[in-house]
Amino acid sequence: MSRRKLAGIFIGVVIPYISIIGIVPFIAKLDFSVLGIPILYFWVFMWFPLTSLCLCISWHIYDRHQYKNEKMG
């Protein structure tokens, strides 16, 4: 697998995975709120749009050139 492909997978999959699965056990022990929402819920729900952002960044940087010549519709 090429280095470019691995970088795309890292940004699009590994970063969100580590941010949810790796960090949640540590912040679950914290007892404070952000905007009135417990930090654990805030963290998990914050990563819904951030995961989409990571996938978008990964596609724009690493995969967009593969679809440049295709026409929509």
Buried (B, 14 or more C-beta within 10 A) or exposed (E): EEEEEEEBBBBBBEBBBEBBEEEEEEBEEEEEEEEEEBBBEBBBEEBEEBBEEBBEBBBEBBEEEEEEEEEEE
